[in-house]
Amino acid sequence: MFIILNIIATAVPINPEHLKGMEDAYNLITQANNDMITLWLKYTFLTWQWWLGVFLSIAPWMVWIIVRKKDSTDRLLLAGLLAMLISSWFDILGIIFGLWSYYYGVVPFSPAFVPWDFTLLPVTIMLSLQYKFNMGPIKRAIAFAAVSSFIIEPFFVWIGFYNLKHWHFMYSFPIIIIIYLLCDWFSKMSRFEKKLNK
């Protein structure tokens, strides 16, 4: 196998312009990250916005630990993990493509908004999956997306955490519906049902 890979590597020429261009791009990313850390240390760390972000990153998890149904912990955590993965991926893409930005991150190393992607969104989805509120999943998804898109996001804009550049709250609405429904479907997979019925 090693011989085949070596033959392929020597047969395919490496373009030095490509390598230089990639290294230049990585150097720009490194410089941008250094600038972000410097700004975060000077203007964000230990401000009231930072403390609010820390609170919003921890408090919902504490509430969930207290009120969760213990026999549903595994399936709810997996649904919450799915919500985290999808929302943080979309969040990073939105930042990369200049659709929005954040000014008060809890940590300077993540472009995504930690309180939303890793706490508020997954924990509220998990609580909603646990307590049905006499509504089907589609109605719950629509209600959840409406509150998230038209109340929570505008609130974060109003307090200066979130800057919409080429995005509108309405665009978030269908994405959050899809995230919610995926989490709902994932939490009801047959493997979980079998485990719950034992």
Rosetta constraint file for C-alpha pairs under 8 A:
AtomPair CA 1 CA 5 HARMONIC 6.36 0.50
AtomPair CA 2 CA 6 HARMONIC 6.10 0.50
AtomPair CA 3 CA 7 HARMONIC 6.21 0.50
AtomPair CA 4 CA 8 HARMONIC 6.26 0.50
AtomPair CA 5 CA 9 HARMONIC 6.05 0.50
AtomPair CA 6 CA 10 HARMONIC 6.20 0.50
AtomPair CA 7 CA 11 HARMONIC 6.04 0.50
AtomPair CA 8 CA 12 HARMONIC 6.17 0.50
AtomPair CA 9 CA 13 HARMONIC 7.70 0.50
AtomPair CA 15 CA 19 HARMONIC 6.56 0.50
AtomPair CA 16 CA 20 HARMONIC 6.08 0.50
AtomPair CA 17 CA 21 HARMONIC 5.99 0.50
AtomPair CA 18 CA 22 HARMONIC 6.15 0.50
AtomPair CA 19 CA 23 HARMONIC 6.16 0.50
AtomPair CA 20 CA 24 HARMONIC 6.07 0.50
AtomPair CA 21 CA 25 HARMONIC 6.20 0.50
AtomPair CA 22 CA 26 HARMONIC 6.19 0.50
AtomPair CA 23 CA 27 HARMONIC 6.09 0.50
AtomPair CA 24 CA 28 HARMONIC 6.37 0.50
AtomPair CA 25 CA 29 HARMONIC 6.40 0.50
AtomPair CA 26 CA 30 HARMONIC 6.17 0.50
AtomPair CA 27 CA 31 HARMONIC 6.16 0.50
AtomPair CA 28 CA 32 HARMONIC 6.06 0.50
AtomPair CA 29 CA 33 HARMONIC 6.13 0.50
AtomPair CA 30 CA 34 HARMONIC 6.23 0.50
AtomPair CA 31 CA 35 HARMONIC 6.20 0.50
AtomPair CA 32 CA 36 HARMONIC 6.15 0.50
AtomPair CA 33 CA 37 HARMONIC 6.20 0.50
AtomPair CA 33 CA 109 HARMONIC 7.58 0.50
AtomPair CA 34 CA 38 HARMONIC 6.27 0.50
AtomPair CA 35 CA 39 HARMONIC 6.20 0.50
AtomPair CA 36 CA 40 HARMONIC 5.97 0.50
AtomPair CA 36 CA 108 HARMONIC 6.68 0.50
AtomPair CA 37 CA 41 HARMONIC 6.12 0.50
AtomPair CA 37 CA 108 HARMONIC 5.43 0.50
AtomPair CA 37 CA 109 HARMONIC 7.43 0.50
AtomPair CA 38 CA 42 HARMONIC 6.22 0.50
AtomPair CA 39 CA 43 HARMONIC 5.78 0.50
AtomPair CA 39 CA 44 HARMONIC 7.33 0.50
AtomPair CA 40 CA 44 HARMONIC 4.80 0.50
AtomPair CA 40 CA 45 HARMONIC 6.02 0.50
AtomPair CA 40 CA 104 HARMONIC 7.61 0.50
AtomPair CA 40 CA 105 HARMONIC 7.71 0.50
AtomPair CA 40 CA 108 HARMONIC 6.12 0.50
AtomPair CA 41 CA 45 HARMONIC 5.28 0.50
AtomPair CA 43 CA 47 HARMONIC 7.50 0.50
AtomPair CA 44 CA 49 HARMONIC 7.19 0.50
AtomPair CA 44 CA 50 HARMONIC 6.04 0.50
AtomPair CA 44 CA 103 HARMONIC 7.89 0.50
AtomPair CA 44 CA 104 HARMONIC 5.73 0.50
AtomPair CA 44 CA 105 HARMONIC 7.41 0.50
AtomPair CA 45 CA 50 HARMONIC 5.92 0.50
AtomPair CA 45 CA 106 HARMONIC 7.79 0.50
AtomPair CA 46 CA 50 HARMONIC 5.66 0.50
AtomPair CA 46 CA 51 HARMONIC 6.33 0.50
AtomPair CA 47 CA 51 HARMONIC 6.37 0.50
AtomPair CA 48 CA 52 HARMONIC 6.09 0.50
AtomPair CA 49 CA 53 HARMONIC 6.18 0.50
AtomPair CA 49 CA 104 HARMONIC 6.32 0.50
AtomPair CA 49 CA 161 HARMONIC 7.83 0.50
AtomPair CA 50 CA 54 HARMONIC 6.21 0.50
AtomPair CA 50 CA 104 HARMONIC 6.19 0.50
AtomPair CA 50 CA 105 HARMONIC 6.88 0.50
AtomPair CA 50 CA 106 HARMONIC 5.79 0.50
AtomPair CA 51 CA 55 HARMONIC 6.10 0.50
AtomPair CA 52 CA 56 HARMONIC 6.08 0.50
AtomPair CA 53 CA 57 HARMONIC 6.05 0.50
AtomPair CA 53 CA 104 HARMONIC 7.74 0.50
AtomPair CA 53 CA 105 HARMONIC 7.23 0.50
AtomPair CA 53 CA 106 HARMONIC 5.75 0.50
AtomPair CA 53 CA 114 HARMONIC 7.97 0.50
AtomPair CA 53 CA 115 HARMONIC 5.97 0.50
AtomPair CA 54 CA 58 HARMONIC 6.33 0.50
AtomPair CA 54 CA 106 HARMONIC 6.15 0.50
AtomPair CA 54 CA 115 HARMONIC 7.36 0.50
AtomPair CA 55 CA 59 HARMONIC 5.63 0.50
AtomPair CA 56 CA 60 HARMONIC 6.63 0.50
AtomPair CA 56 CA 115 HARMONIC 5.45 0.50
AtomPair CA 56 CA 119 HARMONIC 7.22 0.50
AtomPair CA 56 CA 120 HARMONIC 7.14 0.50
AtomPair CA 57 CA 61 HARMONIC 7.60 0.50
AtomPair CA 57 CA 114 HARMONIC 6.80 0.50
AtomPair CA 57 CA 115 HARMONIC 4.43 0.50
AtomPair CA 57 CA 116 HARMONIC 7.76 0.50
AtomPair CA 57 CA 118 HARMONIC 7.29 0.50
AtomPair CA 57 CA 119 HARMONIC 5.46 0.50
AtomPair CA 57 CA 120 HARMONIC 7.38 0.50
AtomPair CA 58 CA 62 HARMONIC 6.48 0.50
AtomPair CA 58 CA 119 HARMONIC 7.39 0.50
AtomPair CA 59 CA 63 HARMONIC 6.32 0.50
AtomPair CA 60 CA 64 HARMONIC 6.12 0.50
AtomPair CA 60 CA 119 HARMONIC 6.57 0.50
AtomPair CA 60 CA 120 HARMONIC 6.70 0.50
AtomPair CA 60 CA 123 HARMONIC 6.52 0.50
AtomPair CA 61 CA 65 HARMONIC 6.10 0.50
AtomPair CA 61 CA 119 HARMONIC 6.79 0.50
AtomPair CA 61 CA 123 HARMONIC 6.68 0.50
AtomPair CA 62 CA 66 HARMONIC 6.45 0.50
AtomPair CA 63 CA 67 HARMONIC 6.23 0.50
AtomPair CA 64 CA 68 HARMONIC 5.41 0.50
AtomPair CA 64 CA 123 HARMONIC 6.83 0.50
AtomPair CA 64 CA 127 HARMONIC 7.22 0.50
AtomPair CA 68 CA 72 HARMONIC 7.65 0.50
AtomPair CA 68 CA 73 HARMONIC 6.92 0.50
AtomPair CA 68 CA 127 HARMONIC 7.43 0.50
AtomPair CA 68 CA 130 HARMONIC 7.50 0.50
AtomPair CA 69 CA 73 HARMONIC 6.37 0.50
AtomPair CA 69 CA 130 HARMONIC 7.33 0.50
AtomPair CA 71 CA 196 HARMONIC 7.70 0.50
AtomPair CA 72 CA 76 HARMONIC 6.07 0.50
AtomPair CA 72 CA 130 HARMONIC 7.97 0.50
AtomPair CA 72 CA 196 HARMONIC 7.93 0.50
AtomPair CA 73 CA 77 HARMONIC 5.93 0.50
AtomPair CA 74 CA 78 HARMONIC 6.25 0.50
AtomPair CA 75 CA 79 HARMONIC 6.25 0.50
AtomPair CA 75 CA 187 HARMONIC 5.43 0.50
AtomPair CA 75 CA 192 HARMONIC 6.59 0.50
AtomPair CA 76 CA 80 HARMONIC 6.07 0.50
AtomPair CA 76 CA 126 HARMONIC 5.57 0.50
AtomPair CA 76 CA 129 HARMONIC 7.55 0.50
AtomPair CA 76 CA 130 HARMONIC 7.74 0.50
AtomPair CA 76 CA 187 HARMONIC 6.35 0.50
AtomPair CA 77 CA 81 HARMONIC 6.02 0.50
AtomPair CA 77 CA 126 HARMONIC 7.41 0.50
AtomPair CA 78 CA 82 HARMONIC 6.25 0.50
AtomPair CA 78 CA 186 HARMONIC 7.99 0.50
AtomPair CA 78 CA 187 HARMONIC 7.34 0.50
AtomPair CA 79 CA 83 HARMONIC 6.35 0.50
AtomPair CA 79 CA 122 HARMONIC 7.75 0.50
AtomPair CA 79 CA 126 HARMONIC 6.99 0.50
AtomPair CA 79 CA 183 HARMONIC 4.89 0.50
AtomPair CA 79 CA 184 HARMONIC 7.22 0.50
AtomPair CA 79 CA 186 HARMONIC 6.14 0.50
AtomPair CA 79 CA 187 HARMONIC 5.62 0.50
AtomPair CA 80 CA 84 HARMONIC 6.23 0.50
AtomPair CA 80 CA 122 HARMONIC 4.52 0.50
AtomPair CA 80 CA 123 HARMONIC 6.59 0.50
AtomPair CA 80 CA 125 HARMONIC 6.97 0.50
AtomPair CA 80 CA 126 HARMONIC 6.03 0.50
AtomPair CA 80 CA 183 HARMONIC 7.21 0.50
AtomPair CA 81 CA 85 HARMONIC 6.19 0.50
AtomPair CA 81 CA 122 HARMONIC 7.14 0.50
AtomPair CA 82 CA 86 HARMONIC 6.21 0.50
AtomPair CA 82 CA 183 HARMONIC 6.52 0.50
AtomPair CA 83 CA 87 HARMONIC 5.91 0.50
AtomPair CA 83 CA 117 HARMONIC 7.78 0.50
AtomPair CA 83 CA 121 HARMONIC 7.09 0.50
AtomPair CA 83 CA 122 HARMONIC 5.39 0.50
AtomPair CA 83 CA 125 HARMONIC 7.96 0.50
AtomPair CA 83 CA 179 HARMONIC 6.37 0.50
AtomPair CA 83 CA 180 HARMONIC 7.57 0.50
AtomPair CA 83 CA 183 HARMONIC 6.52 0.50
AtomPair CA 84 CA 88 HARMONIC 5.81 0.50
AtomPair CA 84 CA 117 HARMONIC 5.47 0.50
AtomPair CA 84 CA 118 HARMONIC 5.39 0.50
AtomPair CA 84 CA 121 HARMONIC 7.57 0.50
AtomPair CA 84 CA 122 HARMONIC 6.11 0.50
AtomPair CA 85 CA 89 HARMONIC 6.03 0.50
AtomPair CA 86 CA 90 HARMONIC 6.23 0.50
AtomPair CA 86 CA 179 HARMONIC 7.19 0.50
AtomPair CA 87 CA 91 HARMONIC 5.93 0.50
AtomPair CA 87 CA 117 HARMONIC 5.59 0.50
AtomPair CA 87 CA 179 HARMONIC 7.78 0.50
AtomPair CA 88 CA 92 HARMONIC 6.05 0.50
AtomPair CA 88 CA 112 HARMONIC 6.04 0.50
AtomPair CA 88 CA 113 HARMONIC 7.89 0.50
AtomPair CA 88 CA 117 HARMONIC 5.39 0.50
AtomPair CA 88 CA 118 HARMONIC 7.67 0.50
AtomPair CA 89 CA 93 HARMONIC 6.24 0.50
AtomPair CA 90 CA 94 HARMONIC 6.08 0.50
AtomPair CA 91 CA 95 HARMONIC 6.35 0.50
AtomPair CA 91 CA 111 HARMONIC 7.98 0.50
AtomPair CA 91 CA 112 HARMONIC 5.53 0.50
AtomPair CA 91 CA 113 HARMONIC 7.55 0.50
AtomPair CA 91 CA 117 HARMONIC 7.87 0.50
AtomPair CA 92 CA 96 HARMONIC 6.08 0.50
AtomPair CA 92 CA 111 HARMONIC 6.24 0.50
AtomPair CA 92 CA 112 HARMONIC 5.56 0.50
AtomPair CA 93 CA 97 HARMONIC 6.09 0.50
AtomPair CA 94 CA 98 HARMONIC 6.10 0.50
AtomPair CA 94 CA 99 HARMONIC 5.01 0.50
AtomPair CA 94 CA 100 HARMONIC 6.11 0.50
AtomPair CA 95 CA 99 HARMONIC 5.94 0.50
AtomPair CA 95 CA 100 HARMONIC 5.59 0.50
AtomPair CA 95 CA 101 HARMONIC 5.82 0.50
AtomPair CA 95 CA 111 HARMONIC 7.10 0.50
AtomPair CA 95 CA 112 HARMONIC 7.73 0.50
AtomPair CA 98 CA 165 HARMONIC 6.93 0.50
AtomPair CA 98 CA 166 HARMONIC 7.17 0.50
AtomPair CA 99 CA 164 HARMONIC 6.58 0.50
AtomPair CA 99 CA 165 HARMONIC 5.19 0.50
AtomPair CA 99 CA 166 HARMONIC 4.55 0.50
AtomPair CA 99 CA 167 HARMONIC 5.53 0.50
AtomPair CA 100 CA 162 HARMONIC 7.22 0.50
AtomPair CA 100 CA 163 HARMONIC 5.46 0.50
AtomPair CA 100 CA 164 HARMONIC 4.58 0.50
AtomPair CA 100 CA 165 HARMONIC 5.01 0.50
AtomPair CA 100 CA 166 HARMONIC 6.67 0.50
AtomPair CA 100 CA 167 HARMONIC 6.73 0.50
AtomPair CA 101 CA 162 HARMONIC 6.03 0.50
AtomPair CA 101 CA 163 HARMONIC 5.20 0.50
AtomPair CA 101 CA 164 HARMONIC 6.82 0.50
AtomPair CA 101 CA 165 HARMONIC 7.61 0.50
AtomPair CA 102 CA 111 HARMONIC 7.78 0.50
AtomPair CA 102 CA 112 HARMONIC 7.90 0.50
AtomPair CA 102 CA 113 HARMONIC 6.94 0.50
AtomPair CA 102 CA 161 HARMONIC 5.60 0.50
AtomPair CA 102 CA 162 HARMONIC 4.79 0.50
AtomPair CA 102 CA 163 HARMONIC 6.14 0.50
AtomPair CA 103 CA 160 HARMONIC 7.28 0.50
AtomPair CA 103 CA 161 HARMONIC 5.37 0.50
AtomPair CA 103 CA 162 HARMONIC 6.63 0.50
AtomPair CA 103 CA 163 HARMONIC 7.79 0.50
AtomPair CA 104 CA 161 HARMONIC 5.62 0.50
AtomPair CA 105 CA 110 HARMONIC 7.76 0.50
AtomPair CA 105 CA 111 HARMONIC 7.87 0.50
AtomPair CA 105 CA 113 HARMONIC 6.23 0.50
AtomPair CA 105 CA 114 HARMONIC 7.18 0.50
AtomPair CA 106 CA 113 HARMONIC 7.76 0.50
AtomPair CA 106 CA 114 HARMONIC 6.68 0.50
AtomPair CA 106 CA 115 HARMONIC 7.74 0.50
AtomPair CA 107 CA 114 HARMONIC 7.91 0.50
AtomPair CA 110 CA 114 HARMONIC 7.63 0.50
AtomPair CA 112 CA 117 HARMONIC 7.16 0.50
AtomPair CA 113 CA 117 HARMONIC 6.07 0.50
AtomPair CA 114 CA 118 HARMONIC 5.35 0.50
AtomPair CA 114 CA 119 HARMONIC 7.11 0.50
AtomPair CA 115 CA 119 HARMONIC 5.20 0.50
AtomPair CA 115 CA 120 HARMONIC 6.00 0.50
AtomPair CA 116 CA 120 HARMONIC 4.76 0.50
AtomPair CA 116 CA 121 HARMONIC 5.58 0.50
AtomPair CA 117 CA 121 HARMONIC 5.90 0.50
AtomPair CA 117 CA 122 HARMONIC 7.15 0.50
AtomPair CA 118 CA 122 HARMONIC 6.44 0.50
AtomPair CA 119 CA 123 HARMONIC 5.63 0.50
AtomPair CA 120 CA 124 HARMONIC 5.95 0.50
AtomPair CA 121 CA 125 HARMONIC 6.15 0.50
AtomPair CA 122 CA 126 HARMONIC 6.06 0.50
AtomPair CA 123 CA 127 HARMONIC 6.14 0.50
AtomPair CA 124 CA 128 HARMONIC 6.02 0.50
AtomPair CA 125 CA 129 HARMONIC 6.10 0.50
AtomPair CA 125 CA 180 HARMONIC 6.70 0.50
AtomPair CA 125 CA 183 HARMONIC 7.75 0.50
AtomPair CA 126 CA 130 HARMONIC 6.17 0.50
AtomPair CA 127 CA 131 HARMONIC 6.12 0.50
AtomPair CA 128 CA 132 HARMONIC 6.26 0.50
AtomPair CA 128 CA 133 HARMONIC 7.82 0.50
AtomPair CA 128 CA 140 HARMONIC 7.72 0.50
AtomPair CA 129 CA 184 HARMONIC 6.63 0.50
AtomPair CA 132 CA 136 HARMONIC 7.52 0.50
AtomPair CA 135 CA 139 HARMONIC 6.06 0.50
AtomPair CA 135 CA 140 HARMONIC 6.08 0.50
AtomPair CA 136 CA 140 HARMONIC 6.23 0.50
AtomPair CA 137 CA 141 HARMONIC 5.92 0.50
AtomPair CA 137 CA 181 HARMONIC 6.85 0.50
AtomPair CA 137 CA 184 HARMONIC 7.08 0.50
AtomPair CA 138 CA 142 HARMONIC 6.19 0.50
AtomPair CA 138 CA 177 HARMONIC 7.99 0.50
AtomPair CA 138 CA 181 HARMONIC 7.12 0.50
AtomPair CA 139 CA 143 HARMONIC 6.11 0.50
AtomPair CA 140 CA 144 HARMONIC 5.89 0.50
AtomPair CA 141 CA 145 HARMONIC 5.96 0.50
AtomPair CA 141 CA 176 HARMONIC 7.61 0.50
AtomPair CA 141 CA 177 HARMONIC 5.01 0.50
AtomPair CA 141 CA 178 HARMONIC 7.85 0.50
AtomPair CA 141 CA 180 HARMONIC 5.59 0.50
AtomPair CA 141 CA 181 HARMONIC 6.40 0.50
AtomPair CA 142 CA 146 HARMONIC 6.01 0.50
AtomPair CA 142 CA 177 HARMONIC 5.92 0.50
AtomPair CA 143 CA 147 HARMONIC 6.29 0.50
AtomPair CA 144 CA 148 HARMONIC 6.11 0.50
AtomPair CA 144 CA 176 HARMONIC 7.82 0.50
AtomPair CA 144 CA 177 HARMONIC 7.51 0.50
AtomPair CA 144 CA 180 HARMONIC 7.96 0.50
AtomPair CA 145 CA 149 HARMONIC 5.75 0.50
AtomPair CA 145 CA 172 HARMONIC 7.79 0.50
AtomPair CA 145 CA 173 HARMONIC 5.28 0.50
AtomPair CA 145 CA 174 HARMONIC 7.36 0.50
AtomPair CA 145 CA 176 HARMONIC 5.24 0.50
AtomPair CA 145 CA 177 HARMONIC 5.55 0.50
AtomPair CA 146 CA 150 HARMONIC 5.61 0.50
AtomPair CA 146 CA 151 HARMONIC 7.46 0.50
AtomPair CA 146 CA 173 HARMONIC 6.40 0.50
AtomPair CA 147 CA 151 HARMONIC 5.14 0.50
AtomPair CA 147 CA 152 HARMONIC 6.39 0.50
AtomPair CA 148 CA 152 HARMONIC 4.91 0.50
AtomPair CA 148 CA 153 HARMONIC 6.17 0.50
AtomPair CA 148 CA 173 HARMONIC 7.78 0.50
AtomPair CA 148 CA 176 HARMONIC 7.85 0.50
AtomPair CA 149 CA 153 HARMONIC 5.45 0.50
AtomPair CA 149 CA 154 HARMONIC 7.46 0.50
AtomPair CA 149 CA 169 HARMONIC 5.39 0.50
AtomPair CA 149 CA 170 HARMONIC 6.76 0.50
AtomPair CA 149 CA 172 HARMONIC 5.84 0.50
AtomPair CA 149 CA 173 HARMONIC 5.54 0.50
AtomPair CA 150 CA 154 HARMONIC 6.20 0.50
AtomPair CA 150 CA 169 HARMONIC 6.37 0.50
AtomPair CA 150 CA 170 HARMONIC 7.71 0.50
AtomPair CA 151 CA 155 HARMONIC 6.11 0.50
AtomPair CA 152 CA 156 HARMONIC 6.38 0.50
AtomPair CA 153 CA 157 HARMONIC 6.36 0.50
AtomPair CA 153 CA 162 HARMONIC 7.82 0.50
AtomPair CA 153 CA 169 HARMONIC 7.05 0.50
AtomPair CA 154 CA 158 HARMONIC 6.01 0.50
AtomPair CA 154 CA 169 HARMONIC 7.58 0.50
AtomPair CA 155 CA 159 HARMONIC 6.31 0.50
AtomPair CA 156 CA 160 HARMONIC 6.21 0.50
AtomPair CA 156 CA 161 HARMONIC 5.28 0.50
AtomPair CA 156 CA 162 HARMONIC 5.53 0.50
AtomPair CA 157 CA 161 HARMONIC 5.83 0.50
AtomPair CA 157 CA 162 HARMONIC 4.69 0.50
AtomPair CA 157 CA 163 HARMONIC 6.05 0.50
AtomPair CA 157 CA 164 HARMONIC 7.61 0.50
AtomPair CA 164 CA 168 HARMONIC 7.01 0.50
AtomPair CA 167 CA 171 HARMONIC 6.93 0.50
AtomPair CA 168 CA 172 HARMONIC 7.33 0.50
AtomPair CA 169 CA 173 HARMONIC 6.93 0.50
AtomPair CA 170 CA 174 HARMONIC 7.84 0.50
AtomPair CA 171 CA 175 HARMONIC 7.22 0.50
AtomPair CA 172 CA 176 HARMONIC 6.08 0.50
AtomPair CA 173 CA 177 HARMONIC 6.39 0.50
AtomPair CA 174 CA 178 HARMONIC 6.25 0.50
AtomPair CA 175 CA 179 HARMONIC 6.23 0.50
AtomPair CA 176 CA 180 HARMONIC 6.03 0.50
AtomPair CA 177 CA 181 HARMONIC 6.16 0.50
AtomPair CA 178 CA 182 HARMONIC 6.04 0.50
AtomPair CA 179 CA 183 HARMONIC 6.23 0.50
AtomPair CA 180 CA 184 HARMONIC 6.13 0.50
AtomPair CA 181 CA 185 HARMONIC 6.04 0.50
AtomPair CA 182 CA 186 HARMONIC 5.98 0.50
AtomPair CA 183 CA 187 HARMONIC 6.05 0.50
AtomPair CA 184 CA 188 HARMONIC 6.46 0.50
AtomPair CA 185 CA 189 HARMONIC 6.49 0.50
AtomPair CA 187 CA 192 HARMONIC 7.10 0.50
AtomPair CA 188 CA 192 HARMONIC 6.32 0.50
AtomPair CA 188 CA 193 HARMONIC 6.55 0.50
AtomPair CA 189 CA 193 HARMONIC 6.59 0.50
AtomPair CA 190 CA 194 HARMONIC 6.12 0.50
AtomPair CA 191 CA 195 HARMONIC 6.33 0.50
AtomPair CA 192 CA 196 HARMONIC 6.13 0.50
AtomPair CA 193 CA 197 HARMONIC 6.11 0.50
AtomPair CA 194 CA 198 HARMONIC 6.42 0.50
